[in-house]
């Protein structure tokens, strides 16, 4: 009887754990952005690499793990926002610090 109560208690208490965005197999861009706004990586805020096209912003990547994530992101997007190397689909790449 004691074993049955112990097993039931474990299952009941297991359901009381905090739910996070890592539960499940998919999260939205907004949830990912909210996570990085609340958590720094190695003490530095993450930076979102985004593209604005036809009035819609697309979340493409998150830059983290560098001492200056914004500078890394800016260097990544620079060629795409310049004249002849612009992408076929019109739009502008930009970086957004997530803090």
Protein Blocks (a to p, Z undefined) as FASTA:
>chain_A
ZZmmmmmmmmmmmmmpccdfkgcjbdcfklmmmmmmmpceehiacddddddeehiacdfb
dcehiablmlmmmmmmmmmmgcklpcfbgcdddddddZZ
